[in-house]
Amino acid sequence: MTTTKFLSAFLLGSLSFGAMAQAPAYPAKPIRMLVGFAPGGAADYVARAMSEALGKAMGQPIVIENRAGAGSSIAAEAAAKAAPDGYTILIASPSSISVNPALNPKLGYTARDLMPITKVTTSPLVIAANPAQGITSVKDLIDKAKKAPGTLNYATSGNGSAPHLGAALFLQITGVQMTHIPFRGGGPAVQSVIAGDTQLTFGTPPSVLPMVQAGRLRGLAVSTRERSALVPGVPGMAEAGLPEYSIEFWYGFFVPVGTPPAIVKKIFDATTAALQQPSVKAALAREGTDVALSSSPEQFATFLNEDAKFWVKLVKDAGVKLD
């Protein structure tokens, strides 16, 4: 190598090293968190309940961005196509990770485009009805649905959402027929029941509990077999007369595939620290949601592989369609 070429290579290497040395440590700017549902639902509530603590642990603000629609697929696709630099985090449920890809192979993303960070919460669903319907129990609901098949309308946070799948399992087990009315989030779904446009909802606790406690909705049961301390005063399915029914859902954090391991670890550690704050745990518990952290991103990935089998089987067995 000539002296000139050597000096050129040395200078280029020095400049590259200098650029790397001067690159700001992650994170150097606010981080956006994509929520696949409208404000007022469970995903939105969980994101906002922990955003301040997570921002402090990360050293940068967390900016919540609602991208509602298509059963949370719009947000998931946006996250999957974002730069893998740690500045986009997706909060997602089984709907966008397992269910929607099973329902629609033409989606603009697959679960493989998203890298798991950790599970963050778990909670039951709540079946709640408009008090004017005179439905006071799960037995009343089944009886009324059998007397007039298809006339009861149930609202959920969207096609392929956990509430939709919870309702599909309920219909499958009981053999009743009801009409599904999907919305762009749990908040709008609950408002439709309160307004009388729909008669009942399979909803998440943050969407439903405040209205049950205010007497604007009547809680019929939680979707787990036994009562939940997270949803006081509402029976479990065994007590409600349907012991063979049990389902719950989770939320977790994901980033675009290709995100560097050091950044993944930073987000995992910060999430763990945020969710261990007593104030965050208390805020989530008030809305019927429990903290459920994974031990590592790898453990969360293993969980997802098994969990997907349950949701995909339910989709196929219940004949759930997008339209």
KEGU-885243 format. One record per residue (C-alpha): residue number from 0; residue in three letters; x, z, y. Coordinates in steps of 0.2 Angstrom, whole numbers, plus 5000, padded with zeros to 4 digits. Each point is the difference from the previous one (the first is absolute). Last residue first. Example, Ala and Ser with C-alpha at 12.3 -4.5 7.8 and 13.67 -1.06 7.14 Angstrom:
gugu seq = 1	type = SER	xx = 5068	zz = 5036	yy = 4995 $
gugu seq = 0	type = ALA	xx = 4994	zz = 5003	yy = 4983 $
***
This chain:
gugu seq = 322	type = ASP	xx = 4670	zz = 5040	yy = 4953 $
gugu seq = 321	type = LEU	xx = 5017	zz = 5008	yy = 4995 $
gugu seq = 320	type = LYS	xx = 4994	zz = 5003	yy = 4982 $
gugu seq = 319	type = VAL	xx = 4999	zz = 5016	yy = 4989 $
gugu seq = 318	type = GLY	xx = 4995	zz = 4996	yy = 4982 $
gugu seq = 317	type = ALA	xx = 5000	zz = 5019	yy = 4996 $
gugu seq = 316	type = ASP	xx = 5012	zz = 4997	yy = 4985 $
gugu seq = 315	type = LYS	xx = 5012	zz = 4989	yy = 5009 $
gugu seq = 314	type = VAL	xx = 5001	zz = 5010	yy = 5016 $
gugu seq = 313	type = LEU	xx = 5001	zz = 5016	yy = 4990 $
gugu seq = 312	type = LYS	xx = 5014	zz = 4993	yy = 4989 $
gugu seq = 311	type = VAL	xx = 5010	zz = 4995	yy = 5016 $
gugu seq = 310	type = TRP	xx = 4998	zz = 5017	yy = 5007 $
gugu seq = 309	type = PHE	xx = 5005	zz = 5010	yy = 4984 $
gugu seq = 308	type = LYS	xx = 5015	zz = 4988	yy = 4997 $
gugu seq = 307	type = ALA	xx = 5006	zz = 5001	yy = 5018 $
gugu seq = 306	type = ASP	xx = 5002	zz = 5019	yy = 4997 $
gugu seq = 305	type = GLU	xx = 5014	zz = 4997	yy = 4987 $
gugu seq = 304	type = ASN	xx = 5011	zz = 4989	yy = 5010 $
gugu seq = 303	type = LEU	xx = 4996	zz = 5010	yy = 5016 $
gugu seq = 302	type = PHE	xx = 5006	zz = 5016	yy = 4992 $
gugu seq = 301	type = THR	xx = 5017	zz = 4992	yy = 4995 $
gugu seq = 300	type = ALA	xx = 5002	zz = 4994	yy = 5018 $
gugu seq = 299	type = PHE	xx = 4996	zz = 5017	yy = 5007 $
gugu seq = 298	type = GLN	xx = 5014	zz = 5008	yy = 4989 $
gugu seq = 297	type = GLU	xx = 5012	zz = 4987	yy = 5006 $
gugu seq = 296	type = PRO	xx = 4996	zz = 5004	yy = 5018 $
gugu seq = 295	type = SER	xx = 5003	zz = 5018	yy = 4996 $
gugu seq = 294	type = SER	xx = 4992	zz = 5017	yy = 4996 $
gugu seq = 293	type = SER	xx = 4983	zz = 4992	yy = 5005 $
gugu seq = 292	type = LEU	xx = 4990	zz = 5010	yy = 5013 $
gugu seq = 291	type = ALA	xx = 4982	zz = 5005	yy = 4998 $
gugu seq = 290	type = VAL	xx = 4993	zz = 5009	yy = 5015 $
gugu seq = 289	type = ASP	xx = 4981	zz = 5003	yy = 4998 $
gugu seq = 288	type = THR	xx = 4985	zz = 4992	yy = 5010 $
gugu seq = 287	type = GLY	xx = 4983	zz = 5008	yy = 5003 $
gugu seq = 286	type = GLU	xx = 5000	zz = 4998	yy = 5019 $
gugu seq = 285	type = ARG	xx = 5005	zz = 5018	yy = 5003 $
gugu seq = 284	type = ALA	xx = 5014	zz = 4998	yy = 4987 $
gugu seq = 283	type = LEU	xx = 5008	zz = 4986	yy = 5010 $
gugu seq = 282	type = ALA	xx = 5002	zz = 5011	yy = 5015 $
gugu seq = 281	type = ALA	xx = 5005	zz = 5015	yy = 4990 $
gugu seq = 280	type = LYS	xx = 5014	zz = 4990	yy = 4992 $
gugu seq = 279	type = VAL	xx = 5006	zz = 4993	yy = 5016 $
gugu seq = 278	type = SER	xx = 5000	zz = 5017	yy = 5009 $
gugu seq = 277	type = PRO	xx = 5010	zz = 5008	yy = 4985 $
gugu seq = 276	type = GLN	xx = 5014	zz = 4987	yy = 5001 $
gugu seq = 275	type = GLN	xx = 5004	zz = 4994	yy = 4983 $
gugu seq = 274	type = LEU	xx = 4993	zz = 4983	yy = 5003 $
gugu seq = 273	type = ALA	xx = 5012	zz = 4997	yy = 5014 $
gugu seq = 272	type = ALA	xx = 5015	zz = 5004	yy = 4990 $
gugu seq = 271	type = THR	xx = 4995	zz = 4989	yy = 4986 $
gugu seq = 270	type = THR	xx = 4997	zz = 4986	yy = 5011 $
gugu seq = 269	type = ALA	xx = 5017	zz = 5002	yy = 5009 $
gugu seq = 268	type = ASP	xx = 5009	zz = 5000	yy = 4983 $
gugu seq = 267	type = PHE	xx = 4990	zz = 4985	yy = 4994 $
gugu seq = 266	type = ILE	xx = 5003	zz = 4990	yy = 5016 $
gugu seq = 265	type = LYS	xx = 5019	zz = 5004	yy = 5001 $
gugu seq = 264	type = LYS	xx = 5001	zz = 4996	yy = 4981 $
gugu seq = 263	type = VAL	xx = 4992	zz = 4983	yy = 5003 $
gugu seq = 262	type = ILE	xx = 5012	zz = 4997	yy = 5015 $
gugu seq = 261	type = ALA	xx = 5015	zz = 5003	yy = 4989 $
gugu seq = 260	type = PRO	xx = 4993	zz = 4989	yy = 4986 $
gugu seq = 259	type = PRO	xx = 4999	zz = 4985	yy = 5012 $
gugu seq = 258	type = THR	xx = 4983	zz = 4992	yy = 5002 $
gugu seq = 257	type = GLY	xx = 5000	zz = 4985	yy = 4988 $
gugu seq = 256	type = VAL	xx = 4981	zz = 5002	yy = 4996 $
gugu seq = 255	type = PRO	xx = 4990	zz = 5004	yy = 5015 $
gugu seq = 254	type = VAL	xx = 4996	zz = 5018	yy = 5002 $
gugu seq = 253	type = PHE	xx = 4987	zz = 5011	yy = 4991 $
gugu seq = 252	type = PHE	xx = 4992	zz = 5017	yy = 5002 $
gugu seq = 251	type = GLY	xx = 4987	zz = 5008	yy = 4989 $
gugu seq = 250	type = TYR	xx = 4982	zz = 5004	yy = 5000 $
gugu seq = 249	type = TRP	xx = 4990	zz = 5006	yy = 4985 $
gugu seq = 248	type = PHE	xx = 4984	zz = 4999	yy = 4991 $
gugu seq = 247	type = GLU	xx = 4988	zz = 5010	yy = 4989 $
gugu seq = 246	type = ILE	xx = 4989	zz = 4996	yy = 4985 $
gugu seq = 245	type = SER	xx = 4989	zz = 5009	yy = 4988 $
gugu seq = 244	type = TYR	xx = 4984	zz = 4996	yy = 4991 $
gugu seq = 243	type = GLU	xx = 4997	zz = 5006	yy = 4982 $
gugu seq = 242	type = PRO	xx = 4993	zz = 5016	yy = 5006 $
gugu seq = 241	type = LEU	xx = 4985	zz = 4993	yy = 5009 $
gugu seq = 240	type = GLY	xx = 4988	zz = 5014	yy = 5002 $
gugu seq = 239	type = ALA	xx = 5004	zz = 5006	yy = 5017 $
gugu seq = 238	type = GLU	xx = 5010	zz = 5015	yy = 4993 $
gugu seq = 237	type = ALA	xx = 5011	zz = 4988	yy = 4991 $
gugu seq = 236	type = MET	xx = 5001	zz = 4988	yy = 5015 $
gugu seq = 235	type = GLY	xx = 5007	zz = 5013	yy = 5011 $
gugu seq = 234	type = PRO	xx = 4988	zz = 5010	yy = 5012 $
gugu seq = 233	type = VAL	xx = 5001	zz = 5000	yy = 5019 $
gugu seq = 232	type = GLY	xx = 5001	zz = 5017	yy = 5009 $
gugu seq = 231	type = PRO	xx = 5018	zz = 4999	yy = 5005 $
gugu seq = 230	type = VAL	xx = 5009	zz = 4983	yy = 5000 $
gugu seq = 229	type = LEU	xx = 5019	zz = 5004	yy = 4998 $
gugu seq = 228	type = ALA	xx = 4997	zz = 5014	yy = 4988 $
gugu seq = 227	type = SER	xx = 4994	zz = 4986	yy = 4988 $
gugu seq = 226	type = ARG	xx = 4986	zz = 5002	yy = 4988 $
gugu seq = 225	type = GLU	xx = 5003	zz = 4993	yy = 4982 $
gugu seq = 224	type = ARG	xx = 4999	zz = 4983	yy = 4993 $
gugu seq = 223	type = THR	xx = 5007	zz = 4991	yy = 5016 $
gugu seq = 222	type = SER	xx = 4989	zz = 4988	yy = 5010 $
gugu seq = 221	type = VAL	xx = 4993	zz = 5014	yy = 5011 $
gugu seq = 220	type = ALA	xx = 4981	zz = 5002	yy = 5000 $
gugu seq = 219	type = LEU	xx = 4984	zz = 4998	yy = 5010 $
gugu seq = 218	type = GLY	xx = 5006	zz = 5003	yy = 5018 $
gugu seq = 217	type = ARG	xx = 4985	zz = 4999	yy = 5012 $
gugu seq = 216	type = LEU	xx = 5004	zz = 4990	yy = 5016 $
gugu seq = 215	type = ARG	xx = 4996	zz = 5005	yy = 5018 $
gugu seq = 214	type = GLY	xx = 5000	zz = 5018	yy = 4996 $
gugu seq = 213	type = ALA	xx = 5016	zz = 5004	yy = 5011 $
gugu seq = 212	type = GLN	xx = 5010	zz = 5005	yy = 4985 $
gugu seq = 211	type = VAL	xx = 4995	zz = 4984	yy = 4991 $
gugu seq = 210	type = MET	xx = 5005	zz = 4990	yy = 5015 $
gugu seq = 209	type = PRO	xx = 5017	zz = 5008	yy = 5001 $
gugu seq = 208	type = LEU	xx = 5002	zz = 4998	yy = 4982 $
gugu seq = 207	type = VAL	xx = 4997	zz = 4981	yy = 4998 $
gugu seq = 206	type = SER	xx = 5014	zz = 4990	yy = 5008 $
gugu seq = 205	type = PRO	xx = 5014	zz = 5013	yy = 4997 $
gugu seq = 204	type = PRO	xx = 4993	zz = 5003	yy = 4983 $
gugu seq = 203	type = THR	xx = 5001	zz = 4982	yy = 4994 $
gugu seq = 202	type = GLY	xx = 4984	zz = 4991	yy = 4997 $
gugu seq = 201	type = PHE	xx = 4987	zz = 4994	yy = 4987 $
gugu seq = 200	type = THR	xx = 4986	zz = 4997	yy = 5012 $
gugu seq = 199	type = LEU	xx = 4981	zz = 5002	yy = 5001 $
gugu seq = 198	type = GLN	xx = 4985	zz = 4992	yy = 5007 $
gugu seq = 197	type = THR	xx = 5006	zz = 4985	yy = 5010 $
gugu seq = 196	type = ASP	xx = 4993	zz = 4995	yy = 5017 $
gugu seq = 195	type = GLY	xx = 4994	zz = 5018	yy = 5002 $
gugu seq = 194	type = ALA	xx = 5010	zz = 5004	yy = 5016 $
gugu seq = 193	type = ILE	xx = 5009	zz = 5014	yy = 4991 $
gugu seq = 192	type = VAL	xx = 5004	zz = 4988	yy = 4985 $
gugu seq = 191	type = SER	xx = 5006	zz = 4986	yy = 5012 $
gugu seq = 190	type = GLN	xx = 5011	zz = 5013	yy = 5009 $
gugu seq = 189	type = VAL	xx = 5008	zz = 5005	yy = 4983 $
gugu seq = 188	type = ALA	xx = 5005	zz = 4982	yy = 4997 $
gugu seq = 187	type = PRO	xx = 5007	zz = 4998	yy = 5018 $
gugu seq = 186	type = GLY	xx = 5011	zz = 5015	yy = 4997 $
gugu seq = 185	type = GLY	xx = 5006	zz = 4995	yy = 4983 $
gugu seq = 184	type = GLY	xx = 5007	zz = 4984	yy = 5005 $
gugu seq = 183	type = ARG	xx = 4997	zz = 4981	yy = 5002 $
gugu seq = 182	type = PHE	xx = 4983	zz = 5001	yy = 4992 $
gugu seq = 181	type = PRO	xx = 4993	zz = 4995	yy = 4982 $
gugu seq = 180	type = ILE	xx = 4982	zz = 5001	yy = 4996 $
gugu seq = 179	type = HIS	xx = 4998	zz = 5002	yy = 4981 $
gugu seq = 178	type = THR	xx = 4982	zz = 4998	yy = 4993 $
gugu seq = 177	type = MET	xx = 4995	zz = 5013	yy = 4986 $
gugu seq = 176	type = GLN	xx = 4996	zz = 4997	yy = 4982 $
gugu seq = 175	type = VAL	xx = 5000	zz = 5015	yy = 4987 $
gugu seq = 174	type = GLY	xx = 5009	zz = 5000	yy = 4984 $
gugu seq = 173	type = THR	xx = 5007	zz = 5017	yy = 5002 $
gugu seq = 172	type = ILE	xx = 5018	zz = 4997	yy = 4994 $
gugu seq = 171	type = GLN	xx = 5002	zz = 4983	yy = 5008 $
gugu seq = 170	type = LEU	xx = 4991	zz = 5004	yy = 5016 $
gugu seq = 169	type = PHE	xx = 5011	zz = 5016	yy = 5002 $
gugu seq = 168	type = LEU	xx = 5016	zz = 4989	yy = 4996 $
gugu seq = 167	type = ALA	xx = 4995	zz = 4987	yy = 5013 $
gugu seq = 166	type = ALA	xx = 4997	zz = 5014	yy = 5013 $
gugu seq = 165	type = GLY	xx = 5017	zz = 5007	yy = 4998 $
gugu seq = 164	type = LEU	xx = 5007	zz = 4982	yy = 5001 $
gugu seq = 163	type = HIS	xx = 4991	zz = 4998	yy = 5016 $
gugu seq = 162	type = PRO	xx = 5006	zz = 5017	yy = 5006 $
gugu seq = 161	type = ALA	xx = 5018	zz = 4995	yy = 4995 $
gugu seq = 160	type = SER	xx = 4999	zz = 4984	yy = 5010 $
gugu seq = 159	type = GLY	xx = 4998	zz = 4983	yy = 4991 $
gugu seq = 158	type = ASN	xx = 4987	zz = 4994	yy = 5012 $
gugu seq = 157	type = GLY	xx = 4999	zz = 5011	yy = 5015 $
gugu seq = 156	type = SER	xx = 4999	zz = 5018	yy = 5008 $
gugu seq = 155	type = THR	xx = 4984	zz = 5003	yy = 4990 $
gugu seq = 154	type = ALA	xx = 4981	zz = 5000	yy = 5003 $
gugu seq = 153	type = TYR	xx = 4987	zz = 5002	yy = 4986 $
gugu seq = 152	type = ASN	xx = 4983	zz = 4990	yy = 5001 $
gugu seq = 151	type = LEU	xx = 4986	zz = 5006	yy = 4989 $
gugu seq = 150	type = THR	xx = 4988	zz = 4986	yy = 4996 $
gugu seq = 149	type = GLY	xx = 5010	zz = 4993	yy = 4986 $
gugu seq = 148	type = PRO	xx = 4989	zz = 5008	yy = 4986 $
gugu seq = 147	type = ALA	xx = 4985	zz = 5009	yy = 5006 $
gugu seq = 146	type = LYS	xx = 4995	zz = 5014	yy = 4988 $
gugu seq = 145	type = LYS	xx = 5018	zz = 5000	yy = 4992 $
gugu seq = 144	type = ALA	xx = 5008	zz = 5003	yy = 5018 $
gugu seq = 143	type = LYS	xx = 4988	zz = 5014	yy = 5004 $
gugu seq = 142	type = ASP	xx = 5003	zz = 5009	yy = 4983 $
gugu seq = 141	type = ILE	xx = 5019	zz = 4998	yy = 5002 $
gugu seq = 140	type = LEU	xx = 5000	zz = 5006	yy = 5018 $
gugu seq = 139	type = ASP	xx = 4989	zz = 5015	yy = 4995 $
gugu seq = 138	type = LYS	xx = 5011	zz = 5005	yy = 4986 $
gugu seq = 137	type = VAL	xx = 5015	zz = 4999	yy = 5012 $
gugu seq = 136	type = SER	xx = 4992	zz = 5012	yy = 5011 $
gugu seq = 135	type = THR	xx = 4989	zz = 5003	yy = 5015 $
gugu seq = 134	type = ILE	xx = 4994	zz = 4982	yy = 5003 $
gugu seq = 133	type = GLY	xx = 4985	zz = 5002	yy = 5013 $
gugu seq = 132	type = GLN	xx = 5005	zz = 4984	yy = 5008 $
gugu seq = 131	type = ALA	xx = 4999	zz = 5008	yy = 5017 $
gugu seq = 130	type = PRO	xx = 5016	zz = 5010	yy = 4996 $
gugu seq = 129	type = ASN	xx = 5010	zz = 4984	yy = 5001 $
gugu seq = 128	type = ALA	xx = 5011	zz = 5001	yy = 4984 $
gugu seq = 127	type = ALA	xx = 5018	zz = 5006	yy = 4995 $
gugu seq = 126	type = ILE	xx = 5011	zz = 4997	yy = 4985 $
gugu seq = 125	type = VAL	xx = 5017	zz = 5007	yy = 5004 $
gugu seq = 124	type = LEU	xx = 5016	zz = 4993	yy = 4994 $
gugu seq = 123	type = PRO	xx = 5014	zz = 5011	yy = 4993 $
gugu seq = 122	type = SER	xx = 5017	zz = 5002	yy = 5008 $
gugu seq = 121	type = THR	xx = 5018	zz = 4996	yy = 4999 $
gugu seq = 120	type = THR	xx = 5014	zz = 5000	yy = 5013 $
gugu seq = 119	type = VAL	xx = 5017	zz = 4993	yy = 5004 $
gugu seq = 118	type = LYS	xx = 5007	zz = 4990	yy = 4985 $
gugu seq = 117	type = THR	xx = 5017	zz = 4995	yy = 5004 $
gugu seq = 116	type = ILE	xx = 5011	zz = 4985	yy = 5006 $
gugu seq = 115	type = PRO	xx = 4994	zz = 4985	yy = 4990 $
gugu seq = 114	type = MET	xx = 5007	zz = 4983	yy = 5004 $
gugu seq = 113	type = LEU	xx = 4988	zz = 4986	yy = 5004 $
gugu seq = 112	type = ASP	xx = 5002	zz = 4982	yy = 4996 $
gugu seq = 111	type = ARG	xx = 4998	zz = 5004	yy = 4981 $
gugu seq = 110	type = ALA	xx = 4982	zz = 5006	yy = 5004 $
gugu seq = 109	type = THR	xx = 4996	zz = 4982	yy = 5004 $
gugu seq = 108	type = TYR	xx = 4998	zz = 4991	yy = 5016 $
gugu seq = 107	type = GLY	xx = 4990	zz = 4986	yy = 5008 $
gugu seq = 106	type = LEU	xx = 4985	zz = 5002	yy = 4989 $
gugu seq = 105	type = LYS	xx = 4995	zz = 4986	yy = 4989 $
gugu seq = 104	type = PRO	xx = 5000	zz = 5011	yy = 4984 $
gugu seq = 103	type = ASN	xx = 4985	zz = 5009	yy = 5007 $
gugu seq = 102	type = LEU	xx = 4991	zz = 5014	yy = 4990 $
gugu seq = 101	type = ALA	xx = 5016	zz = 5006	yy = 4991 $
gugu seq = 100	type = PRO	xx = 5010	zz = 4999	yy = 5016 $
gugu seq = 99	type = ASN	xx = 4986	zz = 5009	yy = 5009 $
gugu seq = 98	type = VAL	xx = 5000	zz = 5014	yy = 4987 $
gugu seq = 97	type = SER	xx = 5018	zz = 5005	yy = 4997 $
gugu seq = 96	type = ILE	xx = 5009	zz = 5003	yy = 5017 $
gugu seq = 95	type = SER	xx = 4987	zz = 4996	yy = 5013 $
gugu seq = 94	type = SER	xx = 4986	zz = 5010	yy = 4992 $
gugu seq = 93	type = PRO	xx = 5011	zz = 5013	yy = 4991 $
gugu seq = 92	type = SER	xx = 5003	zz = 5008	yy = 5018 $
gugu seq = 91	type = ALA	xx = 5012	zz = 4995	yy = 5013 $
gugu seq = 90	type = ILE	xx = 5009	zz = 5007	yy = 5015 $
gugu seq = 89	type = LEU	xx = 5012	zz = 4986	yy = 5006 $
gugu seq = 88	type = ILE	xx = 5016	zz = 5003	yy = 5009 $
gugu seq = 87	type = THR	xx = 5008	zz = 4987	yy = 5012 $
gugu seq = 86	type = TYR	xx = 5016	zz = 5004	yy = 5009 $
gugu seq = 85	type = GLY	xx = 5010	zz = 5003	yy = 4985 $
gugu seq = 84	type = ASP	xx = 5010	zz = 4984	yy = 5001 $
gugu seq = 83	type = PRO	xx = 4992	zz = 4989	yy = 4987 $
gugu seq = 82	type = ALA	xx = 4992	zz = 4988	yy = 5013 $
gugu seq = 81	type = ALA	xx = 4982	zz = 4999	yy = 4998 $
gugu seq = 80	type = LYS	xx = 4992	zz = 4988	yy = 4987 $
gugu seq = 79	type = ALA	xx = 4995	zz = 5014	yy = 4988 $
gugu seq = 78	type = ALA	xx = 4993	zz = 5011	yy = 5014 $
gugu seq = 77	type = ALA	xx = 4989	zz = 4986	yy = 5007 $
gugu seq = 76	type = GLU	xx = 4994	zz = 4996	yy = 4982 $
gugu seq = 75	type = ALA	xx = 4996	zz = 5019	yy = 4997 $
gugu seq = 74	type = ALA	xx = 4991	zz = 5001	yy = 5017 $
gugu seq = 73	type = ILE	xx = 4989	zz = 4985	yy = 4997 $
gugu seq = 72	type = SER	xx = 4997	zz = 5005	yy = 4982 $
gugu seq = 71	type = SER	xx = 4991	zz = 5017	yy = 5005 $
gugu seq = 70	type = GLY	xx = 4984	zz = 4995	yy = 4992 $
gugu seq = 69	type = ALA	xx = 5000	zz = 4983	yy = 5008 $
gugu seq = 68	type = GLY	xx = 4999	zz = 5008	yy = 5018 $
gugu seq = 67	type = ALA	xx = 5008	zz = 5013	yy = 5011 $
gugu seq = 66	type = ARG	xx = 5017	zz = 4999	yy = 5008 $
gugu seq = 65	type = ASN	xx = 5001	zz = 5017	yy = 5009 $
gugu seq = 64	type = GLU	xx = 5018	zz = 5003	yy = 5008 $
gugu seq = 63	type = ILE	xx = 5006	zz = 5018	yy = 5001 $
gugu seq = 62	type = VAL	xx = 5016	zz = 5002	yy = 5010 $
gugu seq = 61	type = ILE	xx = 5012	zz = 5013	yy = 4992 $
gugu seq = 60	type = PRO	xx = 5012	zz = 5006	yy = 5014 $
gugu seq = 59	type = GLN	xx = 5019	zz = 5002	yy = 4996 $
gugu seq = 58	type = GLY	xx = 5011	zz = 5013	yy = 4993 $
gugu seq = 57	type = MET	xx = 4994	zz = 4998	yy = 4983 $
gugu seq = 56	type = ALA	xx = 4996	zz = 5018	yy = 4997 $
gugu seq = 55	type = LYS	xx = 4991	zz = 5001	yy = 5017 $
gugu seq = 54	type = GLY	xx = 4991	zz = 4984	yy = 4997 $
gugu seq = 53	type = LEU	xx = 4994	zz = 5006	yy = 4983 $
gugu seq = 52	type = ALA	xx = 4993	zz = 5016	yy = 5007 $
gugu seq = 51	type = GLU	xx = 4991	zz = 4990	yy = 5014 $
gugu seq = 50	type = SER	xx = 4994	zz = 4987	yy = 4988 $
gugu seq = 49	type = MET	xx = 4993	zz = 5013	yy = 4987 $
gugu seq = 48	type = ALA	xx = 4982	zz = 5001	yy = 5005 $
gugu seq = 47	type = ARG	xx = 5000	zz = 4983	yy = 5007 $
gugu seq = 46	type = ALA	xx = 5004	zz = 4991	yy = 4984 $
gugu seq = 45	type = VAL	xx = 4989	zz = 5011	yy = 4989 $
gugu seq = 44	type = TYR	xx = 4985	zz = 4997	yy = 5012 $
gugu seq = 43	type = ASP	xx = 5003	zz = 4981	yy = 5000 $
gugu seq = 42	type = ALA	xx = 5001	zz = 4999	yy = 4982 $
gugu seq = 41	type = ALA	xx = 4984	zz = 5012	yy = 4998 $
gugu seq = 40	type = GLY	xx = 4989	zz = 4990	yy = 5012 $
gugu seq = 39	type = GLY	xx = 4996	zz = 5003	yy = 5018 $
gugu seq = 38	type = PRO	xx = 5011	zz = 4985	yy = 5007 $
gugu seq = 37	type = ALA	xx = 4997	zz = 4984	yy = 4991 $
gugu seq = 36	type = PHE	xx = 5009	zz = 4996	yy = 4983 $
gugu seq = 35	type = GLY	xx = 5017	zz = 4993	yy = 4995 $
gugu seq = 34	type = VAL	xx = 5011	zz = 5012	yy = 5009 $
gugu seq = 33	type = LEU	xx = 5017	zz = 4993	yy = 5005 $
gugu seq = 32	type = MET	xx = 5013	zz = 5013	yy = 5006 $
gugu seq = 31	type = ARG	xx = 5011	zz = 4994	yy = 5014 $
gugu seq = 30	type = ILE	xx = 5017	zz = 5008	yy = 5003 $
gugu seq = 29	type = PRO	xx = 5006	zz = 5004	yy = 5018 $
gugu seq = 28	type = LYS	xx = 5019	zz = 4995	yy = 5004 $
gugu seq = 27	type = ALA	xx = 5017	zz = 5004	yy = 4994 $
gugu seq = 26	type = PRO	xx = 4996	zz = 5006	yy = 4982 $
gugu seq = 25	type = TYR	xx = 5013	zz = 4997	yy = 4993 $
gugu seq = 24	type = ALA	xx = 5017	zz = 5001	yy = 5008 $
gugu seq = 23	type = PRO	xx = 5004	zz = 4988	yy = 5014 $
gugu seq = 22	type = ALA	xx = 5012	zz = 4985	yy = 4996 $
gugu seq = 21	type = GLN	xx = 5016	zz = 5003	yy = 5009 $
gugu seq = 20	type = ALA	xx = 5011	zz = 5002	yy = 4985 $
gugu seq = 19	type = MET	xx = 4992	zz = 4985	yy = 4992 $
gugu seq = 18	type = ALA	xx = 5003	zz = 4989	yy = 5016 $
gugu seq = 17	type = GLY	xx = 5018	zz = 5007	yy = 5000 $
gugu seq = 16	type = PHE	xx = 5003	zz = 4995	yy = 4982 $
gugu seq = 15	type = SER	xx = 4993	zz = 4983	yy = 5003 $
gugu seq = 14	type = LEU	xx = 5011	zz = 4998	yy = 5016 $
gugu seq = 13	type = SER	xx = 5015	zz = 5006	yy = 4990 $
gugu seq = 12	type = GLY	xx = 4997	zz = 4988	yy = 4986 $
gugu seq = 11	type = LEU	xx = 4999	zz = 4986	yy = 5012 $
gugu seq = 10	type = LEU	xx = 5016	zz = 5005	yy = 5009 $
gugu seq = 9	type = PHE	xx = 5009	zz = 5002	yy = 4984 $
gugu seq = 8	type = ALA	xx = 4994	zz = 4983	yy = 4993 $
gugu seq = 7	type = SER	xx = 5005	zz = 4992	yy = 5017 $
gugu seq = 6	type = LEU	xx = 5017	zz = 5009	yy = 4999 $
gugu seq = 5	type = PHE	xx = 5003	zz = 4994	yy = 4983 $
gugu seq = 4	type = LYS	xx = 4995	zz = 4982	yy = 5004 $
gugu seq = 3	type = THR	xx = 5012	zz = 5000	yy = 5015 $
gugu seq = 2	type = THR	xx = 5014	zz = 5007	yy = 4990 $
gugu seq = 1	type = THR	xx = 4998	zz = 4987	yy = 4986 $
gugu seq = 0	type = MET	xx = 4993	zz = 5005	yy = 4983 $
***
